[in-house]
Amino acid sequence: MALFFGALLAFFFYKDIKREVAALSSDDDNVYVFQAGVFKDQANAINFKNNYHNSYLYFDGEYYRVFLGVTINNKTKVQDYLDSFNYDYYIKKVKINHNTFEKIARYDDVLTKGSKNKTIEVVLKEMNELFLKSQA
């Protein structure tokens, strides 16, 4: 009887730990990246980047990527801001390290409260630079 109850308790304990590990490795450290283009050739990427105000370029080891913004919780606000410039882009989720995620989250909170384009521009610039540093 003791073995049965011990095995039952171990089963539930294992199941609970498995759920916690899944929660820790879930989408918690994902950001939305607004990407305008991907290039094999650096010169083409730079020329393309010059068409977008406040755009950033990073090399992921294979491609040169031109991105316009990054956010955690303000996807619609960033979309509206970028749409005001008639920019073409697509949005993708990117997992980043937890330390960078925490730093971006502080700026993202400011972005939640801000509504003026200048505020959005300045906050996006800071978040973009944090993202860029994490990709280096």
Steps between C-alpha positions, in 0.01 A plus 500: 500500500786738586661434161174577323455835681868584453475434126179703479659796679811474281280503188321820603825663616664421163197629311509829696874550435451421132230771480728756669787426261265536203379835635856626543598402147184629334443828319604705803812642335362559151473839337327614184747623238382716211724401212513681168741282305755219493809499280799282427701798376598768751509782243144421389387492862657839569342654190161361601544615861551857382138505380373463857529767767635357829566156357768265625716238337632186658675193370378169637795301369333430168280795405496876542167598652344846489263553789287793605381424849470258785237472772359257752145620567443792263475329164198703386653830611823431312304386194299823501817705537680321214187505283495879532821495289348254250778251575485143379606248763410172654484402863672201648554367849860474612627342821760711676702454816319569823723791606431690176132410522479660846669820375271523197198436723573817701498710183196313372313612814582860411380435146168375640442837667630721217288610209697774325701400195816658641467292819442184298801582280735556795386192692518280189853624437607388847330162470643447151852569622457255791375238256788568262758461777344166599535372142871581473 
